């Protein structure tokens, strides 16, 4: 058993889990073309969930705040993105691929900016007074969630909103028997880009160093004379912006969105954060990829138990590692 | 010394806050006791029965959040297990008390097992982690209920009949002509029997919870809430106690679910499992006051009144401000939850112990 563990760790440890999952699925599915399509779908879904989960996890890691309103940020991002896409219909529906992409990127950017602003407001007004008090934090962010959801309903109404998809991103790549939706490739690329950006900022810059230090030991960073509250607000805004971005991407993926989008995604986001370990970006990525793959494979093999399978995955991982796979904080 | 000060100090004030709380609770209890005679119309009886069940549900949630400091989002899951167990049994085996006992018993047992599992698995970690795990579990249960539609009726839910004793056509005391005897103008039929079944069961469950809170177990729970490390150091197994209270609360919630299922003759995701109910319970307990059983009672009544009358008030406001931009939208009766949410946030800021807690605290301070 010990040898087995050591070998497992040497070949990448928990990072191997998605690979193992993919191999098991390959055996069960049996048809390579289907398997490739499902894997691509799973990776794309994982990347979008990663966008939403990373913000939550980062905010928790640094500020020790679990933001239950996070799902409202996702919904807000989705609706803002959809609205901007609606305004830019001429660009989006046109045949010029550059304008298509620019339009979509603008929608995502506007969603991110709005998300960041909402985050700023939230941190200042709602969360700041209750730092350090978990019970009141949970309560107050649930209160914030109620208010934010109601405001979204007030602005956009309860009816489902169709989201135009850029011309260039419709359809699929077809290679032999394998077909992969273009939007999924785009989603995967953007997610990977964001991960790379986060990695570079956190691991290669001074601000990133401070954030990581703050996750590790907040009092020490404060004692060394850094204004941790400014870091807090920055991270909170960034986390909210990421959530809104994920929401906007998801809106484009779904094509039709309702106000309950955020709440539905939140279940998966929570599972991802729990699996990955609170506070770690790498953990969120790992968890998101696992959940995305699991959802797609099981969705194909037996659709009824798709969500249940992720729950079982979470339970199994909690039994094995109660703190998640790659936790950054052990408080 | 301190004794002397107390005796020679200012004359003891009447504990106004405490009296107010007990008076209100007494009034509510009386109103519920005589509800079928005081408010004979159908809608009021629905409200009264809903209040009875929700007092039990909110109080059992308060055992967790207020007395032990555990935040669980799975409370409606247990409520739903009780309700669905009863509903499925009544649907499959016909309308009899045996079905209620069997189905309800199965639901309660399922709630107990699930609570023990979740508790042992995740109560040893942080409060926040636990909140997330319960939220995930509850969401899965909601999805399961809508997917296993051959048992649960899916989104439409289940409609079924209940034992004949509880039907409005049954006379409890028949007069010479075979009609139900009237008392204060209200026919003594099965509906009354059903209401008093719900009322007395709720009362009994509430009494059990009052007993638990006053027992040594209740004291340990409060100790855990105040200082976990210290409780552990004194020699109490914190995880064990937390799991125990989580199981107790789950069982009581499942029992409340049975009452709800029997009263409504209908069980569906909307009335037994949805997150709206969870949010309702949370609002009730926080508004009423965490850590006091009476808070749950007053919170339920306030929330119920708010959900019926705040909407009317807002409709009036929306009409009055129809010419101003934005305001009518904000005052649209559908947005009543918005104002409740704002009120909730303000309450958590300024009166974290809720209405009842604040009133009682004031006495404690005035008494010193």
Interface residues (C-beta under 8 A of the other chain):
Chain A: X60 X66 X126 X129 X130 X134 X135 X136 X138 X139 X140 X142 X143 X144 X146 X147 X150 X151 X153 X154 X263 X266 X267 X270 X271 X273 X274 X278 X304 X307 X308 X311 X314 X315 X318 X319 X322 X323 X331
Chain B: X65 X69 X71 X121 X122 X124 X125 X126 X127 X128 X129 X131 X132 X133 X135 X136 X137 X139 X140 X143 X144 X147 X275 X279 X282 X286 X329 X330 X332 X334 X335 X337 X338 X340 X341 X342 X344 X345 X348 X349 X352
